[in-house]
Amino acid sequence: MLRRIEFMGVPGSGKTTLCNAVHEELRKTQEADLFFDLYKKALKKKLKKQRKIEYLRFLSIKPLKGDYIPSYLFSEEISKYIIHNSRVYSHVLQSILNNPHPKRRENILKYFLTDIYRWRLIRKNSTSDQLVIMDEGFAHRALNIYMYVERNNISVDLKRFFSTIELPEAVVNIKSGTEETIERMNNRSHGLPTSFRLYTDDELRNNINLMDEFTSELLSFFKEEGVKVIELENKDLKSAKKNIIHQLNIS
């Protein structure tokens, strides 16, 4: 089973910068790779088995927001996977429909299905002792999927969600207050995430508060399941890296 460390945090919290820094530190002592790098290697290997013209077509694709999946490959592979796991993912798709914003529903579904496809391909092409570092991993997907769902049986839903993905070995969550989060989002080089631009100011604040509320429940679930949870304030990313490496204590 592949080992996985996931980073969570709102856009602009610094999770990507921290994720990359922790990856660089871990790879000095062991086989540790970023999720997306492993995916690109696995997809390249897959496409090499196909006709050379298809491989060249893949290399010529201009990535859009980090998505390297060719549409002709994505549709077929995802469809097969969803059909095969329909009992597992039917409740996931239903939960996504609880989100009141159509554009957000569309994006959440796209990102979820994309990551499922990528993870499936990585598992087929990676060694079992490999450490995978994920920025906005399946914990983040679960947050976006279930934050609008009634919480009566949320633990059951989360167990079903992770039943074919496997639980991560550790989750790193970068905490940030609502106003600080909005300021950081606005200060990003490309501004607010596209789907967040659909919100009014009040809707944006309510959404962030709801994310914070459900993040606490999600992290509690991970702790109950034996996943190492590391929570950090977004203050000093340099010391945060040392803190994470120390708490991970991965050999």
C-alpha positions in Angstrom: 0.0 0.0 0.0 1.3 3.4 -0.9 1.9 5.8 2.0 0.3 9.2 1.6 0.7 12.6 3.4 -1.9 15.2 2.5 -1.9 19.0 3.0 -5.1 20.9 3.7 -5.8 24.6 3.9 -7.8 27.3 2.2 -6.5 28.9 -1.0 -3.7 31.3 -0.1 -2.9 29.6 3.2 0.6 28.6 2.0 -0.1 24.9 1.8 1.5 24.5 -1.6 4.7 26.3 -0.6 4.9 24.2 2.6 4.0 21.0 0.8 6.9 21.5 -1.7 9.3 22.4 1.1 8.4 19.3 3.1 8.8 17.2 0.0 12.3 18.5 -0.7 13.3 17.7 2.9 11.8 14.2 2.9 13.3 13.1 -0.4 16.8 13.6 1.0 16.4 10.5 3.1 13.8 8.4 1.4 11.7 7.8 -1.8 9.2 10.6 -1.5 7.4 12.1 -4.5 4.7 14.7 -5.1 1.4 13.3 -6.2 1.2 15.1 -9.5 4.8 14.2 -10.4 4.0 10.5 -9.9 0.9 10.9 -12.0 2.7 12.4 -14.9 5.3 9.6 -14.8 2.5 7.0 -14.7 0.5 8.6 -17.5 3.7 8.8 -19.6 4.3 5.1 -19.0 0.7 4.3 -20.0 0.8 6.3 -23.1 4.1 4.9 -24.2 2.3 1.6 -24.6 -0.1 3.2 -27.1 0.7 4.4 -30.5 3.6 6.9 -30.8 1.3 9.5 -32.4 -0.9 9.5 -29.2 2.2 9.9 -27.0 3.3 12.9 -29.1 -0.2 14.3 -28.8 0.0 14.1 -25.1 3.4 15.9 -24.9 1.9 18.7 -27.0 -1.0 19.3 -24.7 -0.8 22.7 -23.0 -1.7 22.1 -19.3 -4.7 24.0 -18.0 -4.7 24.7 -14.2 -2.5 21.6 -13.7 -4.8 19.2 -15.5 -2.8 17.0 -17.9 -5.5 14.4 -18.6 -6.4 14.2 -22.3 -10.1 14.3 -22.7 -10.2 11.2 -24.9 -8.4 9.2 -22.2 -10.1 10.8 -19.2 -13.7 10.0 -20.3 -13.1 6.3 -21.0 -11.0 5.6 -17.9 -13.2 7.6 -15.5 -16.4 6.0 -16.8 -15.0 2.5 -16.3 -13.9 3.3 -12.8 -17.1 4.9 -11.7 -19.2 2.1 -13.1 -17.0 -0.5 -11.4 -17.2 1.3 -8.0 -20.8 2.7 -8.4 -21.9 1.4 -5.0 -19.0 3.2 -3.3 -19.3 6.5 -5.2 -23.0 6.9 -5.8 -23.4 8.5 -2.3 -20.4 10.7 -3.1 -22.1 12.0 -6.3 -25.3 12.5 -4.4 -23.5 14.4 -1.6 -22.0 16.8 -4.2 -25.5 17.7 -5.3 -26.1 19.2 -1.8 -23.8 22.1 -2.7 -26.1 25.1 -3.4 -23.8 26.5 -6.1 -24.0 24.8 -9.5 -20.5 25.9 -10.6 -19.0 24.7 -7.4 -20.7 21.3 -7.8 -19.2 21.0 -11.3 -15.7 21.8 -10.1 -15.9 19.6 -7.1 -17.0 16.7 -9.2 -14.3 17.3 -11.8 -11.5 17.5 -9.2 -12.8 14.4 -7.4 -13.0 12.2 -10.5 -9.7 13.5 -11.7 -7.9 12.6 -8.5 -9.6 9.2 -8.4 -8.2 8.5 -11.9 -4.8 9.8 -11.0 -4.5 7.8 -7.8 -5.7 4.6 -9.6 -3.0 5.0 -12.2 -0.3 5.8 -9.6 -1.1 2.7 -7.6 -0.6 0.6 -10.7 2.8 2.1 -11.5 4.5 2.8 -8.1 6.3 0.7 -5.5 4.4 -0.2 -2.4 6.8 1.6 0.0 6.7 4.9 -1.8 5.7 8.0 0.1 3.3 10.3 -1.8 2.9 14.0 -0.9 -0.5 15.5 -1.9 -1.4 19.1 -2.0 -5.2 19.4 -1.7 -5.6 15.6 -1.5 -8.6 13.4 -0.8 -9.1 14.9 2.7 -9.6 18.3 0.9 -12.0 16.6 -1.6 -14.0 15.1 1.3 -14.2 18.5 2.9 -15.7 20.1 -0.2 -18.0 17.1 -0.8 -19.5 16.7 2.7 -19.5 20.2 4.2 -23.1 20.8 3.1 -24.3 17.3 4.2 -26.3 16.7 7.4 -23.8 15.4 10.0 -25.8 12.6 11.6 -23.9 9.8 9.9 -20.8 11.7 8.6 -18.4 9.2 10.1 -20.1 6.4 8.1 -20.0 8.5 4.9 -16.3 9.3 5.4 -15.4 5.6 6.0 -17.2 4.7 2.7 -15.4 7.6 1.0 -12.0 6.3 2.0 -12.8 2.6 1.6 -11.2 2.3 -1.9 -8.8 5.3 -1.6 -7.2 4.2 1.7 -6.7 6.6 4.6 -3.6 8.8 4.5 -0.7 8.2 6.8 -0.8 11.8 7.9 -2.8 15.0 7.3 -1.3 18.5 7.7 -3.9 21.3 8.2 -2.9 24.9 8.0 -5.3 27.0 10.0 -6.3 30.5 9.1 -9.0 32.9 10.3 -11.8 34.0 8.1 -10.6 37.6 7.4 -7.0 36.5 7.1 -8.2 33.8 4.6 -10.1 36.4 2.4 -7.1 38.8 2.5 -4.7 36.0 1.4 -7.1 34.9 -1.4 -7.3 38.4 -2.7 -3.5 38.9 -2.5 -2.8 35.8 -4.6 -1.2 36.6 -8.0 -4.4 35.3 -9.8 -6.9 36.4 -7.1 -9.7 34.4 -5.7 -10.2 30.8 -7.0 -12.6 30.9 -10.0 -15.5 29.1 -8.1 -15.1 31.5 -5.1 -15.7 34.5 -7.4 -19.3 33.5 -7.7 -20.0 34.3 -4.0 -21.1 37.5 -2.5 -19.0 38.8 0.4 -21.5 37.3 2.9 -21.6 34.0 1.0 -17.8 33.8 0.9 -17.5 34.3 4.6 -20.3 31.8 5.4 -18.6 29.3 3.1 -15.2 29.7 4.8 -16.8 29.4 8.2 -18.5 26.2 7.1 -15.2 24.9 5.8 -13.6 25.6 9.2 -16.4 23.9 11.1 -16.4 20.8 9.0 -12.6 20.7 9.0 -12.7 20.1 12.8 -15.1 17.2 12.3 -12.9 15.7 9.5 -9.8 15.9 11.6 -11.5 14.3 14.5 -12.5 11.4 12.2 -8.9 11.0 11.1 -7.7 10.9 14.7 -10.2 8.2 15.5 -9.0 6.2 12.6 -5.4 6.4 13.7 -4.2 9.0 11.1 -1.6 11.4 12.3 -3.0 14.9 12.3 -0.7 17.9 12.3 -2.4 21.4 12.8 -0.4 24.6 12.2 -1.2 28.3 12.4 -0.2 30.1 9.2 2.5 32.3 10.7 6.1 31.1 10.0 6.3 28.6 7.2 10.0 28.0 7.7 9.5 26.9 11.3 6.4 25.1 10.2 8.4 22.9 7.9 10.7 21.8 10.7 7.7 21.2 12.9 6.1 18.9 10.4 9.2 16.9 9.7 9.7 16.5 13.4 6.1 15.4 14.0 6.0 13.0 11.0 9.0 11.1 12.3 8.8 9.0 9.1 11.4 6.3 8.6 
